[in-house]
């Protein structure tokens, strides 16, 4: 067990931002439950911990399924006895096609993962945090730059990320009486497998294709660790970390 005794859950922990944040929290003294759909991806995150894998708990989880989420939190309760931090990170997009051409199944998949999944995990976290001693904890939601401004042909993703902002605010308000803090990190162009396409050019609001700058995903991990490091009497409500020269301010 790590000396701090603090425990976190990171969803989407098998790759990208989730893996970077999970390993950052591990280095900061957390025991981390890794949630994701693929066992091999979670095992790769454990391998990346370089000998610190004993403080990681991989749990194959479909966050869009309430029973699967309940099993995740039960595993954390059994292994660690408490939960100090939930990082609601898992998310997917839809094909970059017109809104009118999206199939219902494509829309539902994005909503179920990005919004319903975060909601189900938040429910379980609140139940656990308000019942434990000492009471309370922190929830950090991955909102994305798309919580502020859309990219072309991204309606399902953008809509769910705007909804995450509402979930963040409601959780922040409703969690106060249980000493539960909730904040949101909005991330722009972190260099992960999914964002690597930015370096070769992506559609812009004016119809052009342009290369966009990227930043090291380690900066995202550092930002989440900072948010998590605050006492529960303080909270970063919203934080934006982005590649300095990406086309966000003034987009469109």
C-alpha positions as a LaTeX table, in Angstrom:
\begin{tabular}{lrrr}
\hline
Residue & $x$ (\AA) & $y$ (\AA) & $z$ (\AA) \\
\hline
Unk1 & 0.00 & 0.00 & 0.00 \\
Unk2 & 1.26 & 3.49 & $-0.82$ \\
Unk3 & 2.17 & 5.64 & 2.15 \\
Unk4 & $-0.59$ & 8.19 & 1.50 \\
Unk5 & $-3.28$ & 5.51 & 1.59 \\
Unk6 & $-5.29$ & 7.54 & $-0.94$ \\
Unk7 & $-7.23$ & 5.69 & $-3.60$ \\
Unk8 & $-8.36$ & 6.80 & $-7.05$ \\
Unk9 & $-10.41$ & 5.37 & $-9.90$ \\
Unk10 & $-9.49$ & 6.36 & $-13.45$ \\
Unk11 & $-11.84$ & 5.39 & $-16.27$ \\
Unk12 & $-10.47$ & 4.88 & $-19.75$ \\
Unk13 & $-7.17$ & 3.99 & $-18.08$ \\
Unk14 & $-5.91$ & 1.67 & $-20.80$ \\
Unk15 & $-4.48$ & 4.34 & $-23.07$ \\
Unk16 & $-3.88$ & 8.02 & $-23.74$ \\
Unk17 & $-4.95$ & 10.56 & $-21.14$ \\
Unk18 & $-6.32$ & 7.88 & $-18.80$ \\
Unk19 & $-3.04$ & 5.98 & $-18.72$ \\
Unk20 & $-0.98$ & 9.16 & $-18.25$ \\
Unk21 & $-3.18$ & 10.37 & $-15.39$ \\
Unk22 & $-3.27$ & 6.97 & $-13.70$ \\
Unk23 & 0.53 & 6.79 & $-13.72$ \\
Unk24 & 0.77 & 10.40 & $-12.57$ \\
Unk25 & $-1.51$ & 9.69 & $-9.62$ \\
Unk26 & 0.53 & 6.58 & $-8.83$ \\
Unk27 & 3.70 & 8.67 & $-8.68$ \\
Unk28 & 1.87 & 11.16 & $-6.45$ \\
Unk29 & 1.17 & 8.44 & $-3.89$ \\
Unk30 & $-2.22$ & 7.09 & $-4.91$ \\
Unk31 & $-3.38$ & 3.53 & $-5.24$ \\
Unk32 & $-5.24$ & 3.52 & $-8.55$ \\
Unk33 & $-8.03$ & 1.34 & $-9.88$ \\
Unk34 & $-7.78$ & 1.17 & $-13.66$ \\
Unk35 & $-11.14$ & 0.90 & $-15.43$ \\
Unk36 & $-11.46$ & 0.11 & $-19.12$ \\
Unk37 & $-13.09$ & $-2.27$ & $-21.55$ \\
Unk38 & $-9.96$ & $-4.15$ & $-22.66$ \\
Unk39 & $-7.95$ & $-6.29$ & $-20.27$ \\
Unk40 & $-4.86$ & $-6.17$ & $-22.49$ \\
Unk41 & $-4.85$ & $-2.36$ & $-22.50$ \\
Unk42 & $-5.17$ & $-2.22$ & $-18.71$ \\
Unk43 & $-2.35$ & $-4.74$ & $-18.40$ \\
Unk44 & $-0.20$ & $-2.49$ & $-20.59$ \\
Unk45 & $-0.81$ & 0.37 & $-18.16$ \\
Unk46 & 0.24 & $-1.86$ & $-15.27$ \\
Unk47 & 3.37 & $-2.81$ & $-17.21$ \\
Unk48 & 4.13 & 0.88 & $-17.79$ \\
Unk49 & 4.18 & 1.39 & $-14.01$ \\
Unk50 & 7.66 & $-0.18$ & $-14.01$ \\
Unk51 & 7.48 & $-2.31$ & $-10.88$ \\
Unk52 & 4.78 & $-0.28$ & $-9.11$ \\
Unk53 & 1.99 & $-2.51$ & $-10.35$ \\
Unk54 & 1.08 & $-3.66$ & $-6.84$ \\
Unk55 & $-0.56$ & $-0.28$ & $-6.31$ \\
Unk56 & $-2.71$ & $-0.64$ & $-9.42$ \\
Unk57 & $-5.98$ & $-2.56$ & $-9.64$ \\
Unk58 & $-7.09$ & $-3.29$ & $-13.22$ \\
Unk59 & $-10.84$ & $-3.89$ & $-13.48$ \\
Unk60 & $-12.40$ & $-4.60$ & $-16.86$ \\
Unk61 & $-15.41$ & $-2.29$ & $-16.92$ \\
Unk62 & $-18.08$ & $-1.16$ & $-19.34$ \\
Unk63 & $-19.01$ & 2.20 & $-17.84$ \\
Unk64 & $-22.22$ & 2.34 & $-19.89$ \\
Unk65 & $-23.50$ & $-0.69$ & $-17.96$ \\
Unk66 & $-24.76$ & $-0.03$ & $-14.43$ \\
Unk67 & $-23.94$ & $-3.51$ & $-13.15$ \\
Unk68 & $-20.40$ & $-3.35$ & $-14.53$ \\
Unk69 & $-19.87$ & 0.02 & $-12.84$ \\
Unk70 & $-21.23$ & $-1.35$ & $-9.56$ \\
Unk71 & $-18.73$ & $-4.22$ & $-9.74$ \\
Unk72 & $-15.89$ & $-1.75$ & $-10.29$ \\
Unk73 & $-16.72$ & 0.21 & $-7.16$ \\
Unk74 & $-17.32$ & $-2.96$ & $-5.15$ \\
Unk75 & $-13.83$ & $-4.16$ & $-6.15$ \\
Unk76 & $-12.32$ & $-0.87$ & $-4.97$ \\
Unk77 & $-14.24$ & $-1.02$ & $-1.69$ \\
Unk78 & $-13.08$ & $-4.58$ & $-1.08$ \\
Unk79 & $-9.44$ & $-3.93$ & $-1.98$ \\
Unk80 & $-8.91$ & $-0.46$ & $-0.50$ \\
Unk81 & $-11.85$ & 0.30 & 1.78 \\
Unk82 & $-12.35$ & 3.87 & 0.55 \\
Unk83 & $-12.28$ & 6.17 & $-2.48$ \\
Unk84 & $-10.65$ & 9.60 & $-2.49$ \\
Unk85 & $-10.74$ & 10.48 & $-6.19$ \\
Unk86 & $-12.73$ & 9.59 & $-9.30$ \\
Unk87 & $-11.41$ & 10.77 & $-12.67$ \\
Unk88 & $-14.26$ & 10.45 & $-15.16$ \\
Unk89 & $-12.15$ & 10.27 & $-18.29$ \\
Unk90 & $-13.48$ & 7.56 & $-20.63$ \\
Unk91 & $-15.00$ & 8.87 & $-23.83$ \\
Unk92 & $-15.54$ & 8.09 & $-27.50$ \\
Unk93 & $-16.42$ & 10.01 & $-30.63$ \\
Unk94 & $-18.55$ & 9.24 & $-33.66$ \\
Unk95 & $-17.65$ & 9.17 & $-37.35$ \\
Unk96 & $-16.88$ & 12.65 & $-38.70$ \\
Unk97 & $-19.98$ & 12.85 & $-40.86$ \\
Unk98 & $-22.94$ & 15.18 & $-41.00$ \\
Unk99 & $-25.33$ & 15.14 & $-38.05$ \\
Unk100 & $-28.15$ & 14.17 & $-40.38$ \\
Unk101 & $-26.25$ & 11.07 & $-41.54$ \\
Unk102 & $-25.47$ & 9.56 & $-38.12$ \\
Unk103 & $-27.15$ & 6.28 & $-37.27$ \\
Unk104 & $-29.10$ & 6.08 & $-34.03$ \\
Unk105 & $-26.71$ & 3.39 & $-32.78$ \\
Unk106 & $-23.74$ & 5.72 & $-33.32$ \\
Unk107 & $-25.43$ & 8.49 & $-31.37$ \\
Unk108 & $-26.42$ & 6.18 & $-28.52$ \\
Unk109 & $-22.89$ & 4.77 & $-28.21$ \\
Unk110 & $-21.43$ & 8.24 & $-27.65$ \\
Unk111 & $-24.14$ & 9.26 & $-25.18$ \\
Unk112 & $-23.90$ & 5.98 & $-23.26$ \\
Unk113 & $-20.13$ & 6.20 & $-22.86$ \\
Unk114 & $-19.50$ & 9.92 & $-22.48$ \\
Unk115 & $-22.53$ & 10.98 & $-20.45$ \\
Unk116 & $-24.32$ & 7.96 & $-19.01$ \\
Unk117 & $-20.99$ & 6.36 & $-18.06$ \\
Unk118 & $-19.83$ & 9.46 & $-16.21$ \\
Unk119 & $-23.21$ & 9.73 & $-14.49$ \\
Unk120 & $-23.19$ & 6.09 & $-13.35$ \\
Unk121 & $-19.63$ & 6.39 & $-11.99$ \\
Unk122 & $-20.50$ & 9.64 & $-10.24$ \\
Unk123 & $-23.50$ & 8.02 & $-8.56$ \\
Unk124 & $-21.38$ & 5.18 & $-7.22$ \\
Unk125 & $-18.62$ & 7.55 & $-6.11$ \\
Unk126 & $-21.02$ & 9.74 & $-4.15$ \\
Unk127 & $-22.56$ & 6.73 & $-2.43$ \\
Unk128 & $-19.13$ & 5.49 & $-1.41$ \\
Unk129 & $-17.63$ & 8.86 & $-0.46$ \\
Unk130 & $-20.50$ & 10.02 & 1.73 \\
Unk131 & $-20.56$ & 6.72 & 3.67 \\
Unk132 & $-16.83$ & 6.36 & 4.36 \\
Unk133 & $-14.79$ & 7.68 & 7.28 \\
Unk134 & $-13.32$ & 10.24 & 6.92 \\
Unk135 & $-16.22$ & 11.35 & 4.75 \\
Unk136 & $-15.86$ & 12.98 & 1.35 \\
Unk137 & $-13.67$ & 12.90 & $-1.73$ \\
Unk138 & $-13.16$ & 14.52 & $-5.11$ \\
Unk139 & $-14.53$ & 13.92 & $-8.60$ \\
Unk140 & $-12.76$ & 15.33 & $-11.66$ \\
Unk141 & $-14.50$ & 15.18 & $-15.03$ \\
Unk142 & $-12.73$ & 15.28 & $-18.39$ \\
Unk143 & $-14.73$ & 17.89 & $-20.24$ \\
Unk144 & $-12.56$ & 18.65 & $-23.29$ \\
Unk145 & $-12.24$ & 21.82 & $-25.34$ \\
Unk146 & $-15.41$ & 20.54 & $-27.00$ \\
Unk147 & $-17.26$ & 21.47 & $-23.83$ \\
Unk148 & $-16.77$ & 25.04 & $-25.07$ \\
Unk149 & $-16.55$ & 24.94 & $-28.88$ \\
Unk150 & $-17.26$ & 22.25 & $-31.46$ \\
Unk151 & $-15.16$ & 20.88 & $-34.27$ \\
Unk152 & $-16.85$ & 20.22 & $-37.62$ \\
Unk153 & $-19.02$ & 17.11 & $-37.71$ \\
Unk154 & $-18.75$ & 16.39 & $-33.97$ \\
Unk155 & $-22.30$ & 16.95 & $-32.72$ \\
Unk156 & $-22.66$ & 13.84 & $-30.50$ \\
Unk157 & $-19.25$ & 14.32 & $-28.84$ \\
Unk158 & $-19.74$ & 18.06 & $-28.42$ \\
Unk159 & $-23.26$ & 17.67 & $-27.01$ \\
Unk160 & $-22.12$ & 15.13 & $-24.44$ \\
Unk161 & $-19.15$ & 17.25 & $-23.40$ \\
Unk162 & $-21.41$ & 20.26 & $-22.91$ \\
Unk163 & $-23.58$ & 17.96 & $-20.79$ \\
Unk164 & $-20.53$ & 17.00 & $-18.71$ \\
Unk165 & $-20.24$ & 20.66 & $-17.73$ \\
Unk166 & $-23.78$ & 20.51 & $-16.37$ \\
Unk167 & $-22.99$ & 17.29 & $-14.53$ \\
Unk168 & $-19.88$ & 18.90 & $-13.05$ \\
Unk169 & $-21.82$ & 21.90 & $-11.76$ \\
Unk170 & $-24.63$ & 19.78 & $-10.33$ \\
Unk171 & $-22.21$ & 17.37 & $-8.66$ \\
Unk172 & $-20.25$ & 20.28 & $-7.21$ \\
Unk173 & $-23.43$ & 21.74 & $-5.76$ \\
Unk174 & $-25.06$ & 18.52 & $-4.55$ \\
Unk175 & $-21.82$ & 17.08 & $-3.17$ \\
Unk176 & $-21.10$ & 19.97 & $-0.82$ \\
Unk177 & $-23.11$ & 18.57 & 2.06 \\
Unk178 & $-21.08$ & 15.35 & 1.89 \\
Unk179 & $-17.66$ & 17.06 & 1.64 \\
Unk180 & $-17.40$ & 15.99 & $-2.00$ \\
Unk181 & $-15.68$ & 18.42 & $-4.36$ \\
Unk182 & $-16.14$ & 18.25 & $-8.13$ \\
Unk183 & $-14.20$ & 20.00 & $-10.87$ \\
Unk184 & $-13.62$ & 19.72 & $-14.60$ \\
Unk185 & $-10.50$ & 19.70 & $-16.76$ \\
Unk186 & $-10.91$ & 20.76 & $-20.39$ \\
Unk187 & $-8.08$ & 19.40 & $-22.53$ \\
Unk188 & $-6.99$ & 20.62 & $-25.93$ \\
Unk189 & $-4.67$ & 18.72 & $-28.29$ \\
Unk190 & $-2.79$ & 16.45 & $-25.91$ \\
Unk191 & $-0.52$ & 14.11 & $-27.86$ \\
Unk192 & $-2.15$ & 10.69 & $-27.60$ \\
Unk193 & $-2.87$ & 7.96 & $-30.13$ \\
Unk194 & $-6.28$ & 9.47 & $-30.84$ \\
Unk195 & $-4.97$ & 13.02 & $-31.31$ \\
Unk196 & $-1.95$ & 12.13 & $-33.42$ \\
Unk197 & $-3.96$ & 12.94 & $-36.57$ \\
Unk198 & $-3.72$ & 16.64 & $-35.64$ \\
Unk199 & $-0.11$ & 16.58 & $-36.77$ \\
Unk200 & $-1.11$ & 15.63 & $-40.33$ \\
Unk201 & $-4.06$ & 18.00 & $-40.65$ \\
Unk202 & $-7.69$ & 18.08 & $-39.56$ \\
Unk203 & $-10.78$ & 19.95 & $-40.79$ \\
Unk204 & $-11.26$ & 23.51 & $-39.58$ \\
Unk205 & $-14.43$ & 25.57 & $-39.19$ \\
Unk206 & $-13.77$ & 27.40 & $-42.47$ \\
Unk207 & $-13.54$ & 24.13 & $-44.41$ \\
Unk208 & $-9.76$ & 24.08 & $-44.70$ \\
Unk209 & $-7.49$ & 21.26 & $-43.54$ \\
Unk210 & $-4.77$ & 22.44 & $-41.17$ \\
Unk211 & $-2.04$ & 20.96 & $-39.00$ \\
Unk212 & $-2.58$ & 21.75 & $-35.32$ \\
Unk213 & 0.03 & 22.00 & $-32.54$ \\
Unk214 & 0.06 & 19.32 & $-29.85$ \\
Unk215 & 1.29 & 19.23 & $-26.25$ \\
Unk216 & 2.79 & 16.45 & $-24.16$ \\
Unk217 & 0.07 & 14.45 & $-22.39$ \\
Unk218 & 2.25 & 14.61 & $-19.25$ \\
Unk219 & 1.00 & 18.17 & $-18.76$ \\
Unk220 & $-2.54$ & 16.83 & $-18.45$ \\
Unk221 & $-1.44$ & 14.35 & $-15.81$ \\
Unk222 & 0.30 & 17.13 & $-13.87$ \\
Unk223 & $-2.83$ & 19.28 & $-13.99$ \\
Unk224 & $-5.07$ & 16.49 & $-12.69$ \\
Unk225 & $-2.59$ & 15.68 & $-9.92$ \\
Unk226 & $-2.62$ & 19.36 & $-8.93$ \\
Unk227 & $-6.42$ & 19.46 & $-8.81$ \\
Unk228 & $-6.41$ & 16.27 & $-6.74$ \\
Unk229 & $-3.77$ & 17.60 & $-4.35$ \\
Unk230 & $-5.97$ & 20.33 & $-2.91$ \\
Unk231 & $-7.68$ & 19.87 & 0.45 \\
Unk232 & $-11.42$ & 19.29 & 0.20 \\
Unk233 & $-11.93$ & 22.84 & 1.46 \\
Unk234 & $-10.61$ & 24.08 & $-1.92$ \\
Unk235 & $-11.60$ & 23.20 & $-5.47$ \\
Unk236 & $-10.55$ & 23.92 & $-9.02$ \\
Unk237 & $-14.00$ & 24.21 & $-10.58$ \\
Unk238 & $-12.79$ & 24.48 & $-14.19$ \\
Unk239 & $-9.30$ & 24.25 & $-15.65$ \\
Unk240 & $-8.28$ & 24.40 & $-19.31$ \\
Unk241 & $-4.93$ & 22.97 & $-20.39$ \\
Unk242 & $-4.13$ & 23.10 & $-24.08$ \\
Unk243 & $-1.45$ & 23.41 & $-26.71$ \\
Unk244 & $-0.71$ & 27.13 & $-26.67$ \\
Unk245 & $-1.07$ & 27.68 & $-30.42$ \\
Unk246 & $-4.00$ & 25.38 & $-31.13$ \\
Unk247 & $-6.95$ & 27.05 & $-32.89$ \\
Unk248 & $-9.33$ & 27.29 & $-29.95$ \\
Unk249 & $-9.48$ & 30.93 & $-28.88$ \\
Unk250 & $-11.15$ & 32.52 & $-31.87$ \\
Unk251 & $-12.06$ & 29.17 & $-33.40$ \\
Unk252 & $-14.42$ & 29.57 & $-36.32$ \\
\hline
\end{tabular}
